[in-house]
Amino acid sequence: MPPKSTAEFHANWKDLSLENKFKYLKSIEIQKLTNILGTGFESVHLTEILSILSTFYVEEKLEPQKVLREICKHENIGILALFMDGKDKDGE
């Protein structure tokens, strides 16, 4: 079941395995993703989402670019990208 709020998203996200995070992320309507991520969206979340996109979305032949486009609309994406280390930026 998709989260209805930012607080619900972050409360659930932290306890999920990477595979369950994929399922959880996939349950969220793409156009609602930026709002659901909200102000609690941090670089660790961005790193995890990028990892999920490069692993699970590609394996399942889903369209990660749709999620990426929506995440790029988040007001803090530029700042979050600055906090990523080299391994994160390289997709490792």
Backbone as ProteinMPNN parsed JSONL, in Angstrom:
{"seq_chain_A": "MPPKSTAEFHANWKDLSLENKFKYLKSIEIQKLTNILGTGFESVHLTEILSILSTFYVEEKLEPQKVLREICKHENIGILALFMDGKDKDGE", "coords_chain_A": {"N_chain_A": [[0.848, -1.179, 0.0], [0.649, 2.152, -0.921], [2.343, 5.012, 0.536], [0.659, 7.684, 2.259], [1.562, 10.068, 3.096], [4.422, 12.216, 3.695], [5.626, 11.712, 6.177], [4.722, 9.107, 6.719], [5.901, 7.735, 4.589], [8.712, 7.997, 5.174], [8.865, 6.828, 7.706], [8.219, 4.17, 7.166], [10.05, 3.477, 5.136], [12.678, 3.353, 6.217], [12.893, 0.901, 7.515], [12.779, -1.109, 5.659], [13.935, -3.745, 3.47], [16.197, -3.645, 0.649], [14.972, -4.772, -1.599], [12.279, -4.706, -0.806], [12.01, -1.984, -0.583], [12.096, -1.305, -3.228], [9.629, -2.401, -4.102], [7.926, -0.837, -2.559], [8.517, 1.754, -3.474], [7.696, 1.444, -6.102], [4.977, 1.251, -5.691], [4.054, 3.803, -5.386], [2.409, 6.442, -6.974], [3.891, 7.916, -9.742], [3.681, 10.698, -10.313], [3.147, 11.688, -7.801], [5.362, 11.351, -6.303], [7.464, 13.27, -5.713], [6.183, 14.989, -3.878], [5.577, 13.146, -1.849], [8.153, 12.385, -1.019], [9.006, 14.746, 0.123], [10.162, 17.126, 2.632], [11.878, 15.606, 4.114], [13.559, 14.269, 2.468], [16.641, 12.982, 1.821], [20.203, 12.759, 1.045], [20.952, 10.095, 1.38], [18.585, 8.757, 0.846], [18.26, 9.416, -1.822], [20.493, 8.12, -2.922], [19.824, 5.441, -2.336], [17.463, 5.172, -3.838], [18.44, 5.582, -6.425], [20.074, 3.334, -6.627], [18.129, 1.328, -6.486], [16.713, 1.895, -8.825], [18.685, 1.379, -10.771], [19.128, -1.296, -10.388], [16.712, -2.965, -9.764], [14.622, -1.805, -11.348], [15.694, -1.912, -13.911], [16.128, -4.689, -14.188], [13.472, -5.569, -14.108], [12.527, -4.482, -16.348], [11.306, -1.98, -16.308], [10.561, 1.552, -16.415], [12.943, 3.518, -15.486], [13.565, 6.169, -16.01], [11.282, 7.719, -15.793], [10.816, 7.884, -13.061], [13.183, 9.136, -12.332], [12.904, 11.617, -13.652], [10.802, 12.707, -12.188], [11.897, 12.819, -9.596], [13.885, 14.672, -10.053], [12.468, 17.002, -10.018], [12.246, 17.694, -7.412], [12.738, 20.137, -4.933], [15.168, 20.169, -3.536], [17.054, 18.695, -4.916], [19.458, 19.431, -6.227], [21.151, 20.212, -4.125], [21.199, 17.828, -2.666], [22.508, 16.13, -4.455], [25.062, 17.176, -4.326], [25.973, 16.201, -1.906], [26.448, 13.571, -2.345], [28.785, 10.902, -2.536], [31.689, 9.91, -4.5], [31.394, 7.187, -5.268], [28.625, 6.876, -5.106], [27.772, 8.639, -7.081], [28.778, 7.367, -9.287], [27.191, 5.207, -9.421], [27.644, 2.947, -7.912]], "CA_chain_A": [[0.0, 0.0, 0.0], [1.503, 3.352, -1.004], [2.218, 5.968, 1.645], [-0.229, 8.826, 2.033], [2.221, 11.295, 3.545], [5.877, 12.195, 3.818], [5.97, 11.05, 7.438], [4.48, 7.675, 6.559], [6.947, 7.223, 3.695], [10.008, 7.903, 5.839], [8.744, 5.87, 8.809], [8.239, 2.821, 6.597], [11.228, 3.283, 4.279], [13.9, 3.054, 6.957], [12.908, -0.478, 8.002], [12.601, -2.042, 4.547], [15.088, -4.247, 2.724], [16.296, -2.972, -0.647], [13.94, -5.319, -2.48], [10.982, -4.18, -0.371], [11.998, -0.561, -0.93], [11.716, -1.291, -4.643], [8.183, -2.624, -4.167], [7.294, 0.332, -1.943], [8.696, 2.85, -4.424], [6.859, 1.133, -7.256], [3.57, 1.418, -5.316], [3.738, 5.23, -5.354], [2.168, 7.052, -8.284], [5.08, 8.711, -10.072], [3.43, 12.134, -10.209], [3.04, 12.058, -6.385], [6.613, 10.995, -5.646], [8.167, 14.437, -5.164], [5.466, 15.427, -2.673], [5.725, 12.111, -0.822], [9.513, 12.47, -0.499], [8.924, 15.91, 0.994], [11.332, 17.801, 3.194], [12.765, 14.622, 4.731], [14.345, 13.622, 1.41], [18.063, 13.207, 2.076], [21.096, 12.153, 0.061], [20.918, 8.643, 1.548], [17.397, 8.29, 0.123], [18.561, 9.55, -3.247], [21.417, 7.038, -3.242], [19.071, 4.182, -2.325], [16.54, 5.166, -4.976], [19.247, 5.377, -7.636], [20.465, 1.933, -6.608], [16.92, 0.568, -6.822], [16.43, 2.107, -10.244], [19.684, 0.723, -11.616], [19.071, -2.738, -10.187], [15.403, -3.596, -9.903], [13.841, -1.292, -12.477], [16.299, -2.429, -15.139], [15.829, -6.123, -14.231], [12.036, -5.753, -14.347], [12.237, -3.781, -17.608], [10.455, -0.816, -16.035], [11.126, 2.78, -16.969], [13.504, 4.32, -14.405], [13.65, 7.586, -16.375], [10.083, 8.412, -15.303], [11.07, 8.162, -11.647], [14.259, 10.138, -12.301], [12.344, 12.928, -14.027], [10.002, 13.22, -11.064], [12.817, 13.148, -8.502], [14.591, 15.903, -10.44], [11.593, 18.145, -9.722], [12.327, 18.005, -5.982], [13.432, 21.411, -4.749], [16.496, 20.008, -2.934], [17.842, 17.704, -5.65], [20.808, 19.944, -6.479], [21.902, 20.151, -2.866], [21.382, 16.415, -2.335], [23.523, 15.587, -5.353], [26.366, 17.638, -3.838], [26.368, 15.394, -0.757], [26.747, 12.206, -2.775], [30.213, 10.686, -2.746], [32.048, 9.468, -5.858], [30.805, 5.881, -5.54], [27.193, 7.082, -5.348], [27.608, 9.289, -8.377], [29.113, 6.39, -10.325], [26.188, 4.153, -9.389], [28.166, 1.736, -7.267]], "C_chain_A": [[0.894, 1.244, 0.0], [1.305, 4.276, 0.193], [1.316, 7.127, 1.258], [0.423, 10.148, 2.427], [3.735, 11.102, 3.574], [6.295, 11.437, 5.071], [5.799, 9.54, 7.332], [5.556, 7.047, 5.666], [8.239, 6.989, 4.464], [9.983, 6.922, 7.002], [8.836, 4.435, 8.292], [9.543, 2.509, 5.875], [12.432, 2.782, 5.06], [14.012, 1.595, 7.393], [12.823, -1.527, 6.903], [13.931, -2.523, 3.971], [15.102, -3.534, 1.371], [15.219, -3.48, -1.606], [12.548, -4.815, -2.099], [10.871, -2.676, -0.608], [11.616, -0.391, -2.395], [10.199, -1.429, -4.784], [7.42, -1.419, -3.635], [7.351, 1.529, -2.896], [7.77, 2.673, -5.621], [5.37, 1.342, -6.956], [3.108, 2.879, -5.347], [3.51, 5.733, -6.774], [3.307, 8.026, -8.569], [4.831, 10.203, -9.885], [3.274, 12.614, -8.761], [4.367, 11.9, -5.642], [7.327, 12.183, -5.003], [7.498, 14.933, -3.887], [5.614, 14.425, -1.537], [7.125, 12.15, -0.212], [9.657, 13.653, 0.443], [10.242, 16.447, 1.5], [12.305, 16.839, 3.858], [13.64, 13.885, 3.733], [15.811, 13.995, 1.579], [18.91, 12.472, 1.043], [21.117, 10.631, 0.183], [19.708, 8.051, 0.825], [17.645, 8.339, -1.385], [19.472, 8.415, -3.703], [20.686, 5.7, -3.31], [18.131, 4.093, -3.529], [17.303, 4.945, -6.279], [19.707, 3.926, -7.749], [19.293, 1.03, -7.002], [16.609, 0.697, -8.302], [17.4, 1.335, -11.122], [19.655, -0.796, -11.482], [17.708, -3.3, -10.555], [14.602, -3.1, -11.105], [14.384, -1.825, -13.802], [15.99, -3.922, -15.291], [14.374, -6.389, -14.618], [11.577, -5.091, -15.653], [11.18, -2.687, -17.418], [11.168, 0.42, -16.561], [11.663, 3.684, -15.848], [13.533, 5.814, -14.718], [12.421, 8.364, -15.897], [10.258, 8.796, -13.837], [12.137, 9.245, -11.534], [13.743, 11.527, -12.638], [11.563, 13.537, -12.867], [10.896, 13.627, -9.899], [13.555, 14.447, -8.797], [13.757, 17.158, -10.195], [11.671, 18.555, -8.258], [13.195, 19.231, -5.779], [14.848, 21.272, -4.2], [17.432, 19.102, -3.727], [19.274, 18.173, -5.918], [21.693, 19.859, -5.256], [22.196, 18.701, -2.504], [22.473, 15.786, -3.194], [24.931, 16.002, -4.909], [26.888, 16.782, -2.687], [26.682, 13.944, -1.115], [28.245, 12.046, -2.953], [30.448, 10.117, -4.142], [31.426, 8.134, -6.233], [29.315, 6.011, -5.852], [26.96, 7.665, -6.719], [27.902, 8.348, -9.537], [28.147, 5.215, -10.356], [26.664, 2.862, -8.763], [27.47, 1.494, -5.953]], "O_chain_A": [[1.793, 1.366, 0.832], [0.228, 4.315, 0.787], [1.221, 7.5, 0.089], [-0.102, 11.219, 2.126], [4.245, 9.985, 3.488], [7.212, 10.617, 5.031], [6.645, 8.782, 7.808], [6.058, 5.961, 5.956], [8.802, 5.895, 4.41], [10.982, 6.251, 7.26], [9.468, 3.585, 8.921], [10.076, 1.406, 5.991], [13.132, 1.878, 4.605], [15.118, 1.105, 7.618], [12.796, -2.722, 7.196], [14.925, -1.796, 3.985], [14.121, -2.891, 0.997], [14.623, -2.694, -2.343], [11.73, -4.531, -2.974], [9.775, -2.153, -0.808], [10.904, 0.544, -2.759], [9.566, -0.658, -5.505], [6.395, -1.026, -4.191], [6.355, 2.225, -3.096], [7.145, 3.624, -6.089], [4.585, 1.584, -7.873], [1.908, 3.153, -5.336], [4.318, 5.481, -7.668], [3.643, 8.86, -7.728], [5.689, 10.904, -9.348], [3.269, 13.82, -8.514], [4.473, 12.278, -4.475], [7.75, 12.093, -3.851], [8.183, 15.262, -2.918], [5.762, 14.819, -0.38], [7.269, 11.967, 0.997], [10.357, 13.565, 1.452], [11.293, 16.254, 0.889], [13.444, 17.212, 4.137], [14.382, 12.976, 4.106], [16.18, 15.166, 1.493], [18.399, 11.665, 0.265], [21.286, 9.943, -0.823], [19.798, 6.964, 0.255], [17.284, 7.419, -2.119], [19.244, 7.818, -4.754], [20.904, 4.916, -4.234], [18.025, 3.041, -4.16], [16.849, 4.195, -7.143], [19.726, 3.358, -8.842], [19.464, 0.08, -7.766], [16.277, -0.291, -8.959], [16.995, 0.709, -12.102], [20.114, -1.504, -12.378], [17.57, -4.024, -11.54], [13.972, -3.896, -11.801], [13.615, -2.15, -14.707], [15.634, -4.377, -16.378], [14.084, -7.323, -15.366], [10.4, -5.136, -16.008], [10.292, -2.501, -18.25], [12.272, 0.32, -17.096], [10.927, 4.518, -15.319], [13.526, 6.639, -13.804], [12.524, 9.56, -15.624], [9.892, 9.896, -13.425], [12.006, 10.168, -10.729], [14.106, 12.504, -11.982], [11.656, 14.736, -12.602], [10.675, 14.669, -9.283], [13.821, 15.234, -7.888], [14.299, 18.264, -10.169], [11.217, 19.639, -7.893], [14.262, 19.353, -6.381], [15.659, 22.179, -4.384], [18.513, 18.772, -3.239], [20.206, 17.373, -5.839], [22.859, 19.474, -5.35], [23.306, 18.376, -2.084], [23.272, 14.991, -2.7], [25.886, 15.25, -5.101], [28.098, 16.65, -2.508], [27.135, 13.179, -0.263], [28.91, 12.948, -3.461], [29.494, 9.871, -4.88], [30.98, 7.948, -7.366], [28.802, 5.342, -6.748], [26.058, 7.239, -7.44], [27.355, 8.501, -10.63], [28.26, 4.332, -11.207], [26.132, 1.793, -9.06], [27.775, 0.52, -5.264]]}, "name": "protein", "num_of_chains": 1, "seq": "MPPKSTAEFHANWKDLSLENKFKYLKSIEIQKLTNILGTGFESVHLTEILSILSTFYVEEKLEPQKVLREICKHENIGILALFMDGKDKDGE"}
